[in-house]
Structures are given as structure tokens and as C-alpha cells.
Amino acid sequence: MTTTFDGLREVIVRDYELPPEKLVPDTLLKDIDIDSLGVIELIFSLEEKFDITATDTAQEFNTLGDVADYIDRLIAERKARPSAGAGMRE
């Protein structure tokens, strides 16, 4: 089963050409040269991958784990929302 972090790592390996073994939840974003603008770009890529919409990209992200946790929250919020056709009667 692929985790959110695995998907995050795939995007970073593809977009930033970093070795996957260097990417663990505790990896500091500054250590892999991802600044605040880079985080926003990364989250845009993750929106597509996970079919989510980021609502607060201004929050502070220090590690890859912080980004993965944020994406997990957005996925949970999406799943908790009623679908567009829910509750409609024929």
C-alpha cells in the first residue's frame, strides 16, 4: 500500500531529482533546498496527485513529514465531505 509520504517522495524525486533514500519524514526542507515558494509549488503538484485542494499554504512547514501530514488532513477533509450527488432522490 502506498502512503501519502511515498507519493510525496515520488513527486520530489521527479521534480527535484533528489535520491529517494535522502527523503525521510524528518528531512528538513531547508536541507533539500525547498524554500517557501518551493513548498507552494510542491503542494500544487501534490494537489493533482492526490485530487485535493490546498486551503492554507501559508502555514509553516519545516520537514517533509509536516507536508505529508498536511496532505493527509486535506485527504481526510475531502473524504469527509458529502459527495455532490449524496442525498438526492430519484
mmCIF file of the C-alpha atoms, coordinates in Angstrom:
data_MODEL
# 
_entry.id   MODEL 
# 
loop_
_atom_site.group_PDB 
_atom_site.id 
_atom_site.type_symbol 
_atom_site.label_atom_id 
_atom_site.label_alt_id 
_atom_site.label_comp_id 
_atom_site.label_asym_id 
_atom_site.label_entity_id 
_atom_site.label_seq_id 
_atom_site.pdbx_PDB_ins_code 
_atom_site.Cartn_x 
_atom_site.Cartn_y 
_atom_site.Cartn_z 
_atom_site.occupancy 
_atom_site.B_iso_or_equiv 
_atom_site.pdbx_formal_charge 
_atom_site.auth_seq_id 
_atom_site.auth_comp_id 
_atom_site.auth_asym_id 
_atom_site.auth_atom_id 
_atom_site.pdbx_PDB_model_num 
ATOM 1  C CA . MET A 1 1  ? 0.000   0.000  0.000   1.00 0.00 ? 1  MET A CA 1 
ATOM 2  C CA . THR A 1 2  ? 1.363   3.390  -0.990  1.00 0.00 ? 2  THR A CA 1 
ATOM 3  C CA . THR A 1 3  ? 1.327   6.050  1.717   1.00 0.00 ? 3  THR A CA 1 
ATOM 4  C CA . THR A 1 4  ? 0.966   9.798  1.361   1.00 0.00 ? 4  THR A CA 1 
ATOM 5  C CA . PHE A 1 5  ? 4.639   10.106 2.186   1.00 0.00 ? 5  PHE A CA 1 
ATOM 6  C CA . ASP A 1 6  ? 5.522   7.663  -0.611  1.00 0.00 ? 6  ASP A CA 1 
ATOM 7  C CA . GLY A 1 7  ? 3.584   9.839  -3.052  1.00 0.00 ? 7  GLY A CA 1 
ATOM 8  C CA . LEU A 1 8  ? 5.298   12.947 -1.721  1.00 0.00 ? 8  LEU A CA 1 
ATOM 9  C CA . ARG A 1 9  ? 8.672   11.289 -2.149  1.00 0.00 ? 9  ARG A CA 1 
ATOM 10 C CA . GLU A 1 10 ? 7.830   10.289 -5.749  1.00 0.00 ? 10 GLU A CA 1 
ATOM 11 C CA . VAL A 1 11 ? 6.976   13.905 -6.617  1.00 0.00 ? 11 VAL A CA 1 
ATOM 12 C CA . ILE A 1 12 ? 10.166  15.245 -5.023  1.00 0.00 ? 12 ILE A CA 1 
ATOM 13 C CA . VAL A 1 13 ? 12.356  12.639 -6.726  1.00 0.00 ? 13 VAL A CA 1 
ATOM 14 C CA . ARG A 1 14 ? 10.745  13.513 -10.072 1.00 0.00 ? 14 ARG A CA 1 
ATOM 15 C CA . ASP A 1 15 ? 10.663  17.305 -9.703  1.00 0.00 ? 15 ASP A CA 1 
ATOM 16 C CA . TYR A 1 16 ? 13.818  17.938 -7.683  1.00 0.00 ? 16 TYR A CA 1 
ATOM 17 C CA . GLU A 1 17 ? 15.910  14.976 -8.851  1.00 0.00 ? 17 GLU A CA 1 
ATOM 18 C CA . LEU A 1 18 ? 16.866  14.002 -5.309  1.00 0.00 ? 18 LEU A CA 1 
ATOM 19 C CA . PRO A 1 19 ? 17.761  10.467 -4.222  1.00 0.00 ? 19 PRO A CA 1 
ATOM 20 C CA . PRO A 1 20 ? 14.791  8.792  -2.501  1.00 0.00 ? 20 PRO A CA 1 
ATOM 21 C CA . GLU A 1 21 ? 16.944  7.437  0.332   1.00 0.00 ? 21 GLU A CA 1 
ATOM 22 C CA . LYS A 1 22 ? 17.650  11.038 1.394   1.00 0.00 ? 22 LYS A CA 1 
ATOM 23 C CA . LEU A 1 23 ? 13.930  11.725 1.781   1.00 0.00 ? 23 LEU A CA 1 
ATOM 24 C CA . VAL A 1 24 ? 12.506  10.672 5.147   1.00 0.00 ? 24 VAL A CA 1 
ATOM 25 C CA . PRO A 1 25 ? 9.761   12.334 7.221   1.00 0.00 ? 25 PRO A CA 1 
ATOM 26 C CA . ASP A 1 26 ? 12.332  14.128 9.386   1.00 0.00 ? 26 ASP A CA 1 
ATOM 27 C CA . THR A 1 27 ? 14.188  15.618 6.397   1.00 0.00 ? 27 THR A CA 1 
ATOM 28 C CA . LEU A 1 28 ? 14.260  19.384 6.803   1.00 0.00 ? 28 LEU A CA 1 
ATOM 29 C CA . LEU A 1 29 ? 13.000  21.253 3.758   1.00 0.00 ? 29 LEU A CA 1 
ATOM 30 C CA . LYS A 1 30 ? 15.901  23.685 4.019   1.00 0.00 ? 30 LYS A CA 1 
ATOM 31 C CA . ASP A 1 31 ? 18.343  20.747 3.840   1.00 0.00 ? 31 ASP A CA 1 
ATOM 32 C CA . ILE A 1 32 ? 16.982  19.796 0.411   1.00 0.00 ? 32 ILE A CA 1 
ATOM 33 C CA . ASP A 1 33 ? 16.761  23.410 -0.768  1.00 0.00 ? 33 ASP A CA 1 
ATOM 34 C CA . ILE A 1 34 ? 12.976  23.697 -0.763  1.00 0.00 ? 34 ILE A CA 1 
ATOM 35 C CA . ASP A 1 35 ? 12.074  27.232 0.308   1.00 0.00 ? 35 ASP A CA 1 
ATOM 36 C CA . SER A 1 36 ? 8.598   28.680 0.918   1.00 0.00 ? 36 SER A CA 1 
ATOM 37 C CA . LEU A 1 37 ? 7.953   29.177 -2.806  1.00 0.00 ? 37 LEU A CA 1 
ATOM 38 C CA . GLY A 1 38 ? 9.156   25.632 -3.454  1.00 0.00 ? 38 GLY A CA 1 
ATOM 39 C CA . VAL A 1 39 ? 6.700   24.341 -0.846  1.00 0.00 ? 39 VAL A CA 1 
ATOM 40 C CA . ILE A 1 40 ? 3.829   26.060 -2.643  1.00 0.00 ? 40 ILE A CA 1 
ATOM 41 C CA . GLU A 1 41 ? 4.932   24.557 -5.968  1.00 0.00 ? 41 GLU A CA 1 
ATOM 42 C CA . LEU A 1 42 ? 5.266   21.148 -4.307  1.00 0.00 ? 42 LEU A CA 1 
ATOM 43 C CA . ILE A 1 43 ? 1.783   21.385 -2.829  1.00 0.00 ? 43 ILE A CA 1 
ATOM 44 C CA . PHE A 1 44 ? 0.348   22.289 -6.244  1.00 0.00 ? 44 PHE A CA 1 
ATOM 45 C CA . SER A 1 45 ? 1.914   19.107 -7.637  1.00 0.00 ? 45 SER A CA 1 
ATOM 46 C CA . LEU A 1 46 ? 0.501   17.121 -4.724  1.00 0.00 ? 46 LEU A CA 1 
ATOM 47 C CA . GLU A 1 47 ? -2.976  18.575 -5.315  1.00 0.00 ? 47 GLU A CA 1 
ATOM 48 C CA . GLU A 1 48 ? -3.005  16.902 -8.712  1.00 0.00 ? 48 GLU A CA 1 
ATOM 49 C CA . LYS A 1 49 ? -1.543  13.632 -7.449  1.00 0.00 ? 49 LYS A CA 1 
ATOM 50 C CA . PHE A 1 50 ? -3.981  13.244 -4.543  1.00 0.00 ? 50 PHE A CA 1 
ATOM 51 C CA . ASP A 1 51 ? -7.033  15.036 -6.016  1.00 0.00 ? 51 ASP A CA 1 
ATOM 52 C CA . ILE A 1 52 ? -7.160  17.608 -3.215  1.00 0.00 ? 52 ILE A CA 1 
ATOM 53 C CA . THR A 1 53 ? -7.368  21.378 -2.925  1.00 0.00 ? 53 THR A CA 1 
ATOM 54 C CA . ALA A 1 54 ? -4.918  23.166 -0.652  1.00 0.00 ? 54 ALA A CA 1 
ATOM 55 C CA . THR A 1 55 ? -6.611  25.674 1.599   1.00 0.00 ? 55 THR A CA 1 
ATOM 56 C CA . ASP A 1 56 ? -3.739  27.083 3.630   1.00 0.00 ? 56 ASP A CA 1 
ATOM 57 C CA . THR A 1 57 ? -0.308  27.110 2.019   1.00 0.00 ? 57 THR A CA 1 
ATOM 58 C CA . ALA A 1 58 ? 0.822   29.959 4.270   1.00 0.00 ? 58 ALA A CA 1 
ATOM 59 C CA . GLN A 1 59 ? 1.345   27.687 7.240   1.00 0.00 ? 59 GLN A CA 1 
ATOM 60 C CA . GLU A 1 60 ? 4.839   26.776 8.390   1.00 0.00 ? 60 GLU A CA 1 
ATOM 61 C CA . PHE A 1 61 ? 6.328   23.565 7.028   1.00 0.00 ? 61 PHE A CA 1 
ATOM 62 C CA . ASN A 1 62 ? 9.720   22.519 8.389   1.00 0.00 ? 62 ASN A CA 1 
ATOM 63 C CA . THR A 1 63 ? 10.013  18.872 7.391   1.00 0.00 ? 63 THR A CA 1 
ATOM 64 C CA . LEU A 1 64 ? 8.749   16.531 4.721   1.00 0.00 ? 64 LEU A CA 1 
ATOM 65 C CA . GLY A 1 65 ? 6.637   14.937 7.436   1.00 0.00 ? 65 GLY A CA 1 
ATOM 66 C CA . ASP A 1 66 ? 4.902   18.291 8.010   1.00 0.00 ? 66 ASP A CA 1 
ATOM 67 C CA . VAL A 1 67 ? 3.965   18.419 4.318   1.00 0.00 ? 67 VAL A CA 1 
ATOM 68 C CA . ALA A 1 68 ? 2.756   14.797 4.338   1.00 0.00 ? 68 ALA A CA 1 
ATOM 69 C CA . ASP A 1 69 ? 0.643   15.444 7.455   1.00 0.00 ? 69 ASP A CA 1 
ATOM 70 C CA . TYR A 1 70 ? -0.939  18.473 5.767   1.00 0.00 ? 70 TYR A CA 1 
ATOM 71 C CA . ILE A 1 71 ? -1.765  16.415 2.672   1.00 0.00 ? 71 ILE A CA 1 
ATOM 72 C CA . ASP A 1 72 ? -3.235  13.675 4.895   1.00 0.00 ? 72 ASP A CA 1 
ATOM 73 C CA . ARG A 1 73 ? -5.506  16.268 6.541   1.00 0.00 ? 73 ARG A CA 1 
ATOM 74 C CA . LEU A 1 74 ? -6.689  17.512 3.137   1.00 0.00 ? 74 LEU A CA 1 
ATOM 75 C CA . ILE A 1 75 ? -7.394  13.940 2.006   1.00 0.00 ? 75 ILE A CA 1 
ATOM 76 C CA . ALA A 1 76 ? -9.381  13.283 5.203   1.00 0.00 ? 76 ALA A CA 1 
ATOM 77 C CA . GLU A 1 77 ? -11.366 16.506 4.700   1.00 0.00 ? 77 GLU A CA 1 
ATOM 78 C CA . ARG A 1 78 ? -12.141 15.545 1.103   1.00 0.00 ? 78 ARG A CA 1 
ATOM 79 C CA . LYS A 1 79 ? -13.341 12.098 2.180   1.00 0.00 ? 79 LYS A CA 1 
ATOM 80 C CA . ALA A 1 80 ? -15.479 13.588 4.966   1.00 0.00 ? 80 ALA A CA 1 
ATOM 81 C CA . ARG A 1 81 ? -17.338 15.918 2.597   1.00 0.00 ? 81 ARG A CA 1 
ATOM 82 C CA . PRO A 1 82 ? -20.595 14.570 1.222   1.00 0.00 ? 82 PRO A CA 1 
ATOM 83 C CA . SER A 1 83 ? -20.384 13.819 -2.466  1.00 0.00 ? 83 SER A CA 1 
ATOM 84 C CA . ALA A 1 84 ? -22.261 16.110 -4.879  1.00 0.00 ? 84 ALA A CA 1 
ATOM 85 C CA . GLY A 1 85 ? -24.960 13.508 -5.567  1.00 0.00 ? 85 GLY A CA 1 
ATOM 86 C CA . ALA A 1 86 ? -25.395 12.314 -1.987  1.00 0.00 ? 86 ALA A CA 1 
ATOM 87 C CA . GLY A 1 87 ? -28.854 12.729 -0.594  1.00 0.00 ? 87 GLY A CA 1 
ATOM 88 C CA . MET A 1 88 ? -30.526 13.232 -3.964  1.00 0.00 ? 88 MET A CA 1 
ATOM 89 C CA . ARG A 1 89 ? -33.625 11.169 -4.605  1.00 0.00 ? 89 ARG A CA 1 
ATOM 90 C CA . GLU A 1 90 ? -34.720 9.758  -7.897  1.00 0.00 ? 90 GLU A CA 1 
# 
